[in-house]
Amino acid sequence: MTRKQALHKALEALTDETAKAKITEILDDMPFTGWSENTIFDTIDQFILDHGRTPTMTDFKKKGLPPHTVIKLRFGITLREFLDKHYPSQKTKQKSKAPYITKPKQPPKPLKIQSTLTITDANRTITISKDE
């Protein structure tokens, strides 16, 4: 019995509609001679479930994930663009291409101190003011 025949037999025995739909998708993709869009997404989703993180660019060089060229041929974008579009990660930070601009520091303004001294006695009043 081939794998496809076994899947057809299992499909007949199933009562769960969700499982039937998934097995029908698998049957439509058979034989697995290449990477379909569904198998690419399924493989990446399984990697995330197994490892608890989105695969890195280096992970795609290892066995089990589609190569960079398959992503480029299937989706017409680079692997980095594919990951950013379909699996955005909070750890990924886009570097700004704008130059870093700082405002020049202004020297602190000098404090203006004004003091007044008033002395009064019975015959006169003397006031001394000083600005610094």
C-alpha positions as a Markdown table, in Angstrom:
| # | Residue | x | y | z |
|---|---|---|---|---|
| 1 | Met | 0.0 | 0.0 | 0.0 |
| 2 | Thr | 1.4 | 3.4 | -0.9 |
| 3 | Arg | 1.3 | 6.4 | 1.3 |
| 4 | Lys | -1.4 | 8.0 | -0.8 |
| 5 | Gln | -3.5 | 4.9 | -0.6 |
| 6 | Ala | -3.1 | 4.8 | 3.2 |
| 7 | Leu | -4.2 | 8.4 | 3.4 |
| 8 | His | -7.3 | 7.7 | 1.3 |
| 9 | Lys | -8.2 | 4.7 | 3.6 |
| 10 | Ala | -7.6 | 6.8 | 6.8 |
| 11 | Leu | -9.7 | 9.6 | 5.3 |
| 12 | Glu | -12.7 | 7.2 | 4.9 |
| 13 | Ala | -12.4 | 6.2 | 8.6 |
| 14 | Leu | -12.2 | 9.7 | 10.0 |
| 15 | Thr | -15.2 | 11.5 | 11.4 |
| 16 | Asp | -13.5 | 14.7 | 12.4 |
| 17 | Glu | -14.1 | 17.3 | 9.6 |
| 18 | Thr | -11.0 | 19.4 | 10.4 |
| 19 | Ala | -8.8 | 16.3 | 10.1 |
| 20 | Lys | -10.5 | 15.3 | 6.9 |
| 21 | Ala | -9.8 | 18.7 | 5.4 |
| 22 | Lys | -6.1 | 18.6 | 6.3 |
| 23 | Ile | -5.6 | 15.1 | 4.9 |
| 24 | Thr | -7.4 | 16.2 | 1.7 |
| 25 | Glu | -4.9 | 19.1 | 1.4 |
| 26 | Ile | -2.0 | 16.6 | 1.8 |
| 27 | Leu | -3.5 | 14.4 | -0.8 |
| 28 | Asp | -3.8 | 17.3 | -3.2 |
| 29 | Asp | -0.1 | 18.1 | -2.7 |
| 30 | Met | 1.1 | 14.6 | -3.3 |
| 31 | Pro | 3.5 | 13.4 | -4.5 |
| 32 | Phe | 5.8 | 15.6 | -2.5 |
| 33 | Thr | 8.3 | 16.4 | -5.2 |
| 34 | Gly | 8.9 | 20.0 | -4.2 |
| 35 | Trp | 8.0 | 22.8 | -1.8 |
| 36 | Ser | 4.4 | 24.0 | -2.2 |
| 37 | Glu | 3.3 | 27.2 | -0.5 |
| 38 | Asn | 1.4 | 25.1 | 2.0 |
| 39 | Thr | 4.3 | 22.8 | 2.8 |
| 40 | Ile | 6.6 | 25.9 | 3.3 |
| 41 | Phe | 4.2 | 27.5 | 5.8 |
| 42 | Asp | 3.5 | 24.1 | 7.5 |
| 43 | Thr | 7.2 | 23.5 | 7.9 |
| 44 | Ile | 7.9 | 26.9 | 9.4 |
| 45 | Asp | 4.9 | 26.7 | 11.7 |
| 46 | Gln | 6.2 | 23.3 | 12.9 |
| 47 | Phe | 9.6 | 24.7 | 13.5 |
| 48 | Ile | 8.1 | 27.5 | 15.6 |
| 49 | Leu | 6.1 | 24.9 | 17.6 |
| 50 | Asp | 9.2 | 22.8 | 18.1 |
| 51 | His | 11.7 | 25.6 | 19.0 |
| 52 | Gly | 9.4 | 28.3 | 20.4 |
| 53 | Arg | 10.8 | 30.9 | 18.1 |
| 54 | Thr | 10.8 | 32.1 | 14.5 |
| 55 | Pro | 13.5 | 30.5 | 12.4 |
| 56 | Thr | 16.6 | 32.6 | 11.7 |
| 57 | Met | 18.2 | 33.0 | 8.3 |
| 58 | Thr | 20.8 | 30.4 | 9.4 |
| 59 | Asp | 18.1 | 27.9 | 10.3 |
| 60 | Phe | 17.0 | 27.9 | 6.7 |
| 61 | Lys | 20.5 | 26.5 | 5.7 |
| 62 | Lys | 19.9 | 23.4 | 7.9 |
| 63 | Lys | 18.0 | 20.3 | 6.7 |
| 64 | Gly | 14.2 | 20.4 | 7.1 |
| 65 | Leu | 13.5 | 24.0 | 6.1 |
| 66 | Pro | 13.1 | 25.2 | 2.5 |
| 67 | Pro | 16.3 | 26.7 | 1.0 |
| 68 | His | 16.5 | 30.5 | 0.3 |
| 69 | Thr | 16.2 | 29.9 | -3.4 |
| 70 | Val | 12.8 | 28.1 | -3.0 |
| 71 | Ile | 11.4 | 31.1 | -1.1 |
| 72 | Lys | 12.7 | 33.4 | -3.8 |
| 73 | Leu | 11.2 | 31.3 | -6.6 |
| 74 | Arg | 7.8 | 30.6 | -4.9 |
| 75 | Phe | 7.1 | 34.1 | -3.5 |
| 76 | Gly | 9.3 | 36.4 | -5.6 |
| 77 | Ile | 10.9 | 37.9 | -2.5 |
| 78 | Thr | 14.1 | 37.3 | -0.5 |
| 79 | Leu | 14.0 | 35.1 | 2.6 |
| 80 | Arg | 14.4 | 38.2 | 4.9 |
| 81 | Glu | 11.4 | 39.9 | 3.2 |
| 82 | Phe | 9.4 | 36.7 | 3.5 |
| 83 | Leu | 10.1 | 36.4 | 7.2 |
| 84 | Asp | 9.4 | 40.0 | 7.9 |
| 85 | Lys | 6.1 | 39.8 | 6.0 |
| 86 | His | 4.7 | 36.5 | 7.2 |
| 87 | Tyr | 6.5 | 36.0 | 10.6 |
| 88 | Pro | 7.3 | 39.4 | 12.0 |
| 89 | Ser | 9.3 | 39.1 | 15.2 |
| 90 | Gln | 9.5 | 41.5 | 18.1 |
| 91 | Lys | 13.2 | 40.9 | 18.3 |
| 92 | Thr | 13.8 | 42.1 | 14.7 |
| 93 | Lys | 14.6 | 45.8 | 14.7 |
| 94 | Gln | 14.8 | 47.8 | 11.5 |
| 95 | Lys | 17.9 | 50.0 | 11.5 |
| 96 | Ser | 17.2 | 53.6 | 10.6 |
| 97 | Lys | 18.8 | 54.8 | 7.5 |
| 98 | Ala | 18.5 | 58.4 | 8.6 |
| 99 | Pro | 21.6 | 60.0 | 10.1 |
| 100 | Tyr | 21.7 | 60.4 | 13.8 |
| 101 | Ile | 21.1 | 64.1 | 14.5 |
| 102 | Thr | 21.9 | 65.6 | 17.9 |
| 103 | Lys | 21.2 | 69.1 | 18.9 |
| 104 | Pro | 24.3 | 71.0 | 20.0 |
| 105 | Lys | 24.4 | 71.6 | 23.7 |
| 106 | Gln | 23.9 | 75.2 | 24.7 |
| 107 | Pro | 26.1 | 76.5 | 27.6 |
| 108 | Pro | 24.0 | 77.2 | 30.6 |
| 109 | Lys | 22.8 | 80.8 | 30.9 |
| 110 | Pro | 24.6 | 82.7 | 33.7 |
| 111 | Leu | 22.5 | 83.4 | 36.7 |
| 112 | Lys | 21.6 | 87.0 | 37.2 |
| 113 | Ile | 21.9 | 88.0 | 40.8 |
| 114 | Gln | 20.7 | 91.2 | 42.2 |
| 115 | Ser | 21.2 | 92.2 | 45.7 |
| 116 | Thr | 20.2 | 95.2 | 47.6 |
| 117 | Leu | 21.2 | 96.4 | 51.1 |
| 118 | Thr | 19.4 | 99.1 | 52.8 |
| 119 | Ile | 20.6 | 100.7 | 56.0 |
| 120 | Thr | 18.5 | 103.3 | 57.8 |
| 121 | Asp | 19.3 | 105.3 | 60.8 |
| 122 | Ala | 17.6 | 108.3 | 62.3 |
| 123 | Asn | 19.0 | 110.8 | 59.9 |
| 124 | Arg | 19.6 | 109.0 | 56.7 |
| 125 | Thr | 19.0 | 105.9 | 54.5 |
| 126 | Ile | 21.7 | 104.2 | 52.5 |
| 127 | Thr | 20.9 | 101.8 | 49.7 |
| 128 | Ile | 23.5 | 99.7 | 48.1 |
| 129 | Ser | 22.6 | 97.6 | 45.0 |
| 130 | Lys | 24.8 | 95.2 | 43.2 |
| 131 | Asp | 24.1 | 93.3 | 40.0 |
| 132 | Glu | 26.3 | 90.3 | 39.1 |
